[in-house]
Amino acid sequence: MSLFKQSMLALTAGGLAVGLLAFAAPSFQADAATDSAADAGKLQPVSAFAGIRNDSERSLALFQEVGKVIQSPRCMNCHPATERPTQTDRMRPHIPLVVRGEGGMGAASGLACTTCHHEANFDAANVPGNPKWALAPIEMAWQGKTLGQICVQIKDKERNGGKDLAALVQHMAEDELVGWGWNPGGNRTPAPGTQKQFGELFKAWADSGAVCPKG
């Protein structure tokens, strides 16, 4: 075989290999993304933290797990740092334009939340709903803050609606608007785990000293 033919065969083989890798790469990336999404959708049980003997260290670890829910788009979208809520997993500004208004229900001279959001999800139009639908007060804004800052804020009665730890546990574990985060309807990604798991983790955090991450 001539040197020219050998070179051409080598180039052809190399091209085929590159082509196969190009087709295969998206599959590998998709699998990795799927695994990552699956992990993000889970919560560890309280029992997973039992081996941490130090109360403060266990409390910190528990709140880190709680943070998977708190910092998920399902919660963050309703705790904006501005007067405008966000939506979708990308937390884009709400469309159509709405603002917080009095009681978190929309501006009096603008579009009220209840114009579109009713007592239940309306999946045919991909519109979420709940009987308590409203934005969190500005004092409870979470977007743009670290998990440690959010933790301090959650415990502050001046910024949490006057709730002590027992009332906070009940709110997180039983409130129906909080619970909507796990039943968002449409094509929305639910908050990680379940509300029951979240409530158990939050209570375990409170019982272990309610320690907040630094920073």
C-alpha positions as CSV (number, residue, x, y, z in Angstrom):
1,M,0.0,0.0,0.0
2,S,1.3,3.4,-0.9
3,L,2.2,6.0,1.8
4,F,-0.6,8.3,0.3
5,K,-3.3,5.6,0.8
6,Q,-2.1,4.9,4.3
7,S,-2.4,8.5,5.2
8,M,-5.8,8.8,3.7
9,L,-7.1,5.8,5.7
10,A,-5.6,7.2,8.9
11,L,-7.4,10.5,8.3
12,T,-10.7,8.8,7.5
13,A,-10.5,6.6,10.7
14,G,-9.6,9.7,12.7
15,G,-12.6,11.6,11.3
16,L,-14.9,8.7,12.2
17,A,-13.6,8.6,15.7
18,V,-14.2,12.3,16.2
19,G,-17.7,12.0,14.8
20,L,-18.6,9.1,17.1
21,L,-17.3,11.1,20.1
22,A,-19.3,14.1,19.1
23,F,-22.4,12.0,19.0
24,A,-21.6,10.2,22.2
25,A,-20.6,13.3,24.2
26,P,-24.1,14.8,24.6
27,S,-25.3,11.5,26.0
28,F,-22.6,11.5,28.6
29,Q,-23.4,15.1,29.5
30,A,-27.1,14.3,29.7
31,D,-26.5,11.4,32.0
32,A,-24.4,13.5,34.3
33,A,-27.0,16.3,34.4
34,T,-29.7,13.7,35.2
35,D,-27.7,12.3,38.0
36,S,-27.0,15.8,39.4
37,A,-30.7,16.7,39.2
38,A,-31.7,13.4,40.9
39,D,-29.3,14.1,43.8
40,A,-30.6,17.7,44.1
41,G,-34.1,16.3,44.4
42,K,-33.4,14.3,47.5
43,L,-33.1,15.0,51.2
44,Q,-31.1,12.9,53.7
45,P,-33.1,11.7,56.7
46,V,-32.5,13.0,60.2
47,S,-30.9,9.6,61.0
48,A,-28.1,10.3,58.6
49,F,-26.8,13.0,61.0
50,A,-27.0,10.9,64.1
51,G,-23.3,10.0,63.9
52,I,-22.2,13.7,64.4
53,R,-21.6,13.7,68.2
54,N,-21.1,17.5,68.6
55,D,-24.4,19.3,68.8
56,S,-23.2,22.4,67.1
57,E,-21.7,20.5,64.2
58,R,-24.8,18.4,63.8
59,S,-27.0,21.5,63.9
60,L,-24.9,23.1,61.2
61,A,-25.1,20.0,59.0
62,L,-28.8,19.7,59.5
63,F,-29.3,23.3,58.4
64,Q,-27.2,22.8,55.3
65,E,-29.6,20.0,54.4
66,V,-32.6,22.2,55.1
67,G,-30.9,24.8,52.9
68,K,-31.5,22.5,49.9
69,V,-35.2,23.4,50.2
70,I,-34.8,27.0,51.3
71,Q,-32.5,27.9,48.4
72,S,-34.4,26.0,45.8
73,P,-36.3,28.0,43.1
74,R,-39.6,26.9,44.5
75,C,-38.9,28.8,47.7
76,M,-36.7,31.6,46.4
77,N,-39.1,32.8,43.8
78,C,-41.6,33.8,46.5
79,H,-38.9,35.4,48.7
80,P,-37.5,38.0,46.3
81,A,-35.1,40.8,47.3
82,T,-37.0,43.3,45.1
83,E,-40.7,44.2,44.8
84,R,-41.0,41.8,41.8
85,P,-41.3,38.1,42.2
86,T,-39.4,35.7,40.1
87,Q,-40.5,32.4,38.3
88,T,-39.2,29.2,36.8
89,D,-36.1,27.3,37.8
90,R,-34.0,30.1,36.3
91,M,-35.7,32.6,38.6
92,R,-36.4,35.1,35.9
93,P,-38.5,38.3,36.6
94,H,-42.2,37.5,36.7
95,I,-44.1,37.8,33.5
96,P,-46.5,39.7,33.3
97,L,-45.0,42.5,35.4
98,V,-46.4,42.4,38.9
99,V,-45.1,43.9,42.2
100,R,-45.5,43.0,45.8
101,G,-48.0,45.5,46.9
102,E,-49.8,45.6,50.3
103,G,-49.8,42.2,52.0
104,G,-47.8,40.6,49.1
105,M,-50.9,40.4,47.0
106,G,-50.0,42.9,44.2
107,A,-50.2,46.7,43.9
108,A,-53.7,48.2,44.4
109,S,-53.4,50.1,41.1
110,G,-51.8,47.1,39.3
111,L,-52.4,43.4,38.7
112,A,-53.4,41.5,41.8
113,C,-51.9,38.0,42.4
114,T,-55.4,36.5,42.5
115,T,-56.2,37.7,39.0
116,C,-54.2,34.7,37.7
117,H,-53.4,32.6,40.8
118,H,-56.4,30.8,42.2
119,E,-56.9,28.2,45.0
120,A,-55.3,25.4,43.1
121,N,-52.8,24.8,40.3
122,F,-54.3,25.3,36.8
123,D,-52.1,23.0,34.8
124,A,-53.9,23.5,31.5
125,A,-52.4,27.0,31.5
126,N,-49.4,26.1,33.6
127,V,-50.5,28.6,36.3
128,P,-49.7,27.7,39.9
129,G,-52.2,28.3,42.7
130,N,-52.9,28.0,46.4
131,P,-55.5,29.5,48.8
132,K,-52.7,31.5,50.5
133,W,-50.9,32.6,47.4
134,A,-48.9,35.7,48.1
135,L,-45.3,37.0,48.2
136,A,-43.4,36.8,51.4
137,P,-42.9,40.2,53.1
138,I,-39.8,42.1,52.2
139,E,-38.5,41.4,55.7
140,M,-38.4,37.8,54.7
141,A,-36.5,38.3,51.4
142,W,-34.0,35.5,50.8
143,Q,-32.7,36.1,47.3
144,G,-29.1,37.4,47.2
145,K,-28.3,36.2,50.7
146,T,-26.0,33.4,52.0
147,L,-27.5,30.5,53.8
148,G,-26.1,31.8,57.0
149,Q,-27.8,35.2,56.5
150,I,-31.1,33.5,55.8
151,C,-30.7,31.3,58.9
152,V,-30.2,34.4,61.1
153,Q,-33.2,36.1,59.5
154,I,-35.4,33.1,59.9
155,K,-34.8,33.1,63.7
156,D,-35.2,36.8,64.1
157,K,-38.8,37.5,65.4
158,E,-38.6,41.0,64.0
159,R,-38.3,39.5,60.5
160,N,-40.2,36.2,60.7
161,G,-43.6,37.4,61.8
162,G,-43.0,37.0,65.5
163,K,-42.4,33.2,65.5
164,D,-40.4,31.4,68.1
165,L,-38.6,28.1,67.1
166,A,-41.7,26.0,67.9
167,A,-43.9,28.1,65.7
168,L,-41.2,28.0,62.9
169,V,-41.1,24.2,63.1
170,Q,-44.9,24.1,62.8
171,H,-44.9,26.6,59.9
172,M,-42.3,24.7,57.9
173,A,-43.8,21.2,58.6
174,E,-47.5,22.0,58.2
175,D,-48.2,25.3,56.4
176,E,-50.1,24.6,53.1
177,L,-48.4,27.4,51.2
178,V,-45.0,26.0,52.2
179,G,-46.3,22.6,51.2
180,W,-47.1,23.9,47.7
181,G,-43.4,23.8,47.0
182,W,-43.6,20.0,46.8
183,N,-46.8,20.1,44.6
184,P,-46.1,22.9,42.2
185,G,-48.0,21.5,39.3
186,G,-47.3,22.1,35.6
187,N,-43.7,21.6,34.5
188,R,-42.2,23.1,37.6
189,T,-39.5,21.2,39.6
190,P,-40.7,20.4,43.1
191,A,-38.6,21.3,46.2
192,P,-36.2,18.5,47.2
193,G,-37.6,15.7,49.3
194,T,-41.0,16.0,50.9
195,Q,-42.5,18.5,53.3
196,K,-42.5,15.8,56.0
197,Q,-38.8,15.2,55.6
198,F,-38.2,19.0,55.5
199,G,-40.2,19.5,58.7
200,E,-38.3,16.6,60.5
201,L,-34.9,18.1,59.5
202,F,-36.0,21.6,60.5
203,K,-37.1,20.3,63.9
204,A,-33.9,18.4,64.4
205,W,-32.0,21.5,63.6
206,A,-34.0,23.5,66.2
207,D,-33.7,20.8,68.8
208,S,-29.9,20.6,68.4
209,G,-29.4,24.3,69.1
210,A,-30.5,26.0,65.9
211,V,-27.0,26.9,65.0
212,C,-26.5,29.1,61.9
213,P,-23.7,28.8,59.3
214,K,-21.2,31.7,59.4
215,G,-21.1,34.2,56.7
